[in-house]
Amino acid sequence: QVFACPGFFAMGFCLTHLFESGLLVLNGLSILNEKRFLRKYGLDKPSFGEGVKNQVATFLFALRTYMRLPIVGMNLLIILLEVVWG
C-alpha cells in the first residue's frame, strides 16, 4: 500500500486525506450557481478593485472558468488511486 498512512496516522491525518479534502472544497466552490446563489451576495461577476468581496468574486470566477479541467483531472486521479489502493 503505497498511499496508505502508516501506523499511528492510519485513521486520521495523512497527505492524501489533506489533498482529498482540499479537492472536495474546490469541487464545492466550483459548482456554486451564479444566478441562484452568488447573485444574492454580489459575487456573481468579478469586479476589479479593493476589498475581500471583489477578491472572492474574482477567485470564484477564475475557479469556474480556468480550473475546470484541472479539477476534473484531479478528481479522476483520486478516483483511480482509491480504486487501485483502496
Secondary structure by P-SEA (a helix, b strand, c coil): ccccccccccccccaaaaaaaaaaaaaaaaaccccccccccccccccccccaaaaaaaaaaaaaccaaaaaaaaaaaaaaaaaacc
